Amino acid sequence: MTFASAADLSNTPYGSFQPVLDWQAAVVESLVRAQQIQLQMLTVWQRPFAAVNQELWDQWVVRFGGGVPIDG
């Protein structure tokens, strides 16, 4: 990592605020990644409940619906 001189910083589009903006972008990117991971974990966690719900629905249809479930 090299440090820029004061003259180099003034040539960037945002001047001396560029390091702060880069840091802010990195923090926001990591927060978005964390939220995506949380959402993926939530969907994976709900799959077994959906399977149990489907099985219970199939059993109810066979018993009270008078036959085989529609999906076979």
C-alpha positions in Angstrom: 0.0 0.0 0.0 1.4 3.4 -0.9 0.4 6.7 0.5 -0.5 9.5 -1.8 0.8 13.0 -1.4 -1.4 16.0 -0.9 -1.0 16.9 -4.6 -2.1 13.4 -5.7 -5.2 13.5 -3.5 -6.5 16.7 -5.0 -6.4 15.1 -8.5 -8.9 12.4 -7.6 -12.6 13.2 -8.3 -13.5 13.5 -4.6 -10.2 14.9 -3.3 -9.3 14.0 0.2 -12.6 12.3 0.8 -11.8 9.4 -1.4 -10.3 7.2 1.4 -13.4 7.8 3.5 -15.7 7.0 0.6 -13.7 3.8 -0.1 -14.0 2.7 3.5 -17.7 3.5 3.5 -18.3 1.5 0.3 -16.4 -1.5 1.8 -18.5 -1.4 5.0 -21.7 -1.2 3.0 -20.6 -4.1 0.8 -19.8 -6.3 3.7 -23.2 -5.5 5.3 -25.0 -6.4 2.1 -23.1 -9.7 1.9 -24.0 -10.5 5.5 -27.6 -9.8 4.8 -27.6 -12.0 1.8 -26.0 -14.9 3.8 -28.7 -14.4 6.5 -31.5 -14.6 3.8 -29.9 -17.8 2.4 -29.8 -19.3 5.8 -33.4 -18.4 6.4 -34.6 -20.1 3.2 -32.5 -23.2 3.8 -33.9 -23.4 7.4 -37.5 -23.2 6.1 -37.2 -26.0 3.5 -37.7 -28.9 6.1 -40.8 -27.1 7.4 -42.2 -26.9 3.9 -41.5 -30.6 3.4 -43.3 -31.5 6.6 -46.2 -29.3 5.6 -46.5 -31.0 2.2 -46.4 -34.4 3.9 -49.1 -33.5 6.3 -51.2 -32.1 3.5 -50.8 -35.3 1.5 -51.9 -37.4 4.4 -54.9 -35.2 5.0 -55.9 -35.5 1.3 -55.5 -39.2 1.3 -57.6 -39.6 4.4 -60.3 -37.0 4.1 -60.1 -36.1 0.4 -60.9 -39.6 -0.7 -57.9 -40.5 -2.7 -54.4 -40.0 -3.9 -52.9 -36.5 -3.7 -53.0 -34.5 -7.0 -49.2 -34.4 -7.3 -49.1 -38.2 -7.3 
